[in-house]
Amino acid sequence: MLSHPVKTARTGPKRPINLSLNAEVLDAAKALGLNVSQACERHLTELVRAEQMKRWQVEHADFVAAYNASVRDAELPLDAWRTF
């Protein structure tokens, strides 16, 4: 897992790359005036964040389960003052 969160298009530096895309989809996107670079970057950012979240959950599953068990068994420290 990455040790840092993904920077957004507004904050991270940009780097040119070569990318192969379906020609028909690319032509349609250009005809609609869509910014292909921004669209690809947004979707890739979403994919990276989802994968980071999934890996964090797997990596920390034991801790989360232990914490939930301790709360279930011993209740929350201020549970007596809860109004809901």
N, C-alpha and C positions, 0 to 999 in steps of 0.2 A: 504494500500500500504506500502511496505517496505520503511523505511526512509533512506536507503542506497542502493547504486547500488550493484548488484551481483558481487562477486569476481569471477575471472576466475580460471580455474583449476591450473594455475601456481601460483596464489597469495593466494588462500584461503586454510585454513586448511582442511584436509580430515577426514572423519569419516566413519567407517565401518557400513554398514546397511545390512539387509536382503531384497532381492528383488526377486519377482517371475516373470519369463519371459517365453514366449512360448518356449517349449523345442526344437522344430524344428528350430526356428529362432536362438536360442542360439547355437545349434550344428552347424548350417551353418556359423554363425559368427566365431566360434572357428576354424572351418575347413578353413576359409578364412584368419585366422590369425588376425582378428580384435580384438582390445582391447575393450571389452564390457564395462568396467568401464568408459573409456574415451568417448566412443560413447554415453552412457547413460548420462554422465555428460554434454557433449556438447549439446545434445538435450534438457535436462532439463534446462540448462542455457538459451537457446534460448526461451523456453516456458516461463520461469520466466520473462525474459526481455520483451517479447511481452505482457505479462499480466500486468507488471508494466507500460509499455507505454500506454496500453489501459486505465488502471485506472487513470493515470496522465491526460490523455486527457479528461476523464469524469470529474475528479475532478476540472480541470481548464478550462472547456469549457466556462463558463460564462465570465471569464477574457479574454480569447482569442477572444470571440465574441465581447466583449466591446472594446478591443484594435483595432480589425479590423474595427469596426464601427467608432471609433475615427479617424483612419487613412483615412478611406474612406470619412468621412465628413470634416476633417480639413487638410488632406494631411500630408505628412511627413514634419518635421521641415526644412529640407534642400532640399526640393523638387525642388526649383527654380534653384539649381545648379547641378541637376542631368543631366548627358550627355547621358542617355539611355532612 
